[in-house]
C-alpha cells in the first residue's frame, strides 16, 4: 500500500515530517523482518509504528496502514479477534478519507472476510471477500494474489466449485506475474490450490502445484531454509501410504534435517516431520525406526520448549499405536484421551499437526470404546471425527494475510 503525504491524508502532524519519517523507518524494518520470516520482530516493529501514527497522524492513511500491518501479523499468530478489531479500525479511517475507496481498503475488507471464514462465519466471509474483489476491479487494480486467494478459499469452503476453480486460476496467474515481490504469498497460492485439488481427488494437479511451489521456495530461500523444508513436507504428505511411500520418507528425512539445522527444531513443521516419520515406521512395522523418532519427540516433550505440547501429543499417540494390542485397554484409553486433549489445544503453526492427531485419535478411540461396549460414546466420537474431516483446513500463514 502506498502512503501519501500528510497534506492529503487527513490531519497533519504538529511537528512536521519527522514522525512520518520515523514511521517509514520502523515499517521498513517490519517488512524486512517479515520477509526474513521473523514475524515476532515484525509484530514488535508494527506496534512501535502504530504508537507513532496514533500520536502524530490521527485520521491519516499511515495510521490505517499501521492497523492493517499489525492485523496481518495478529492473524499470522492465530489471534483472529485482535486482527478483526484492527482491520475494522483501519477500514473506519480509510472510509472517512476524502480519497474514498483505495487499494488498502480492498485488502483490509478481503482479509476480514478470510478471518470470518476461519471463525466459521461463512455469510460474512463471502460478503466481505466478494466486496474486496469487486472493489479491486472497480479501482482497476492489477489482480492481487491475496485478494483472489481469500475469495478462492471462501467460495471453495461453501462449495461453489466453479467459482473456486476460477478464483484459484486467477490467484496462481497473479502470483506468477509478481512472485519476486510477494514472497511467501506465492507459496500459499500453490499450497492451498494443492489442498483444493487433493480434496477433489485430483492428485496429479496437486502434485504439480506442490512441485512448482518447491521450486519457488528454493529460488526464494535456498535448499537449507525452513521455507524449503515446509515445501518438502507438503509434498511428502501427498505420498504417505501411497505408491510413492519411499519418496515420502526421503522427503520427510530431508525436511527434518533442514529444519533441525536452521533454527526450526521447535516449530510445528519439525514436530510434524518427526511424527510422520514415526507414523510411517509404525505402519510398516519397523520398530527400531519408530522408536528412534518417537524418542526424539519424547525428548522435545521433556524440554519445556514451545513445541512440548505438540511433541507430547504426537509421542502419546504413537505409543498408543505401538501398544494397540498390548491388552491393557485402560492405560491405552488414558493415553489416547490425554493425547486428544493436547492435540485439540494446538494452535499457530502446530494447528495442522493438531488436526491430524485429533482426527486419528477420535477414530481410534471410538474403535476402542466400541470394542468395550460403549457404543453411544463411540458414536459421538465418530461424529466429531467426521466433522473434523469435513472442515477445510487451509494452510494459514502470515503471508496469506499480506497486503503488499
Buried (B, 14 or more C-beta within 10 A) or exposed (E): BEBEEBEEBBEBBEEEEEBBEBBBBBBEBBBEBBBEBBBEBBBBBBBBBBEBBEEBBEEBBBBBBBBBBBBBBBBBBBBBEBBBBBBBBBBEBBEEBEEEBBBBBBBBBBBBBBBBBBEEBBEBBBBBBBBBBEBBEEEEBEBBBBBBBBBBBBBBBBEBEEBBBBBBEBBBEBBBEBBEEBBBBBBBBBBBBBBBBBEBEBBEBBBBBBBBBBEBBBEBBEEEBBBBBBBBBBBBBBBBEEEBBEBBBBBBBBBBBBBBEBEBBBBBBBBBBBBBBBBBBBEEEEEEBBBBBBEBBBEBBEEEBBBBBBBBBBBBBBBBBBEBEEEEEEEBBEBBEBBBBBBBEBEBBBBBBBBBBBBBBBBBBBEBBBEEEBEEEBEBBBEBBEEBEEEBBBBBBBBBBBBB
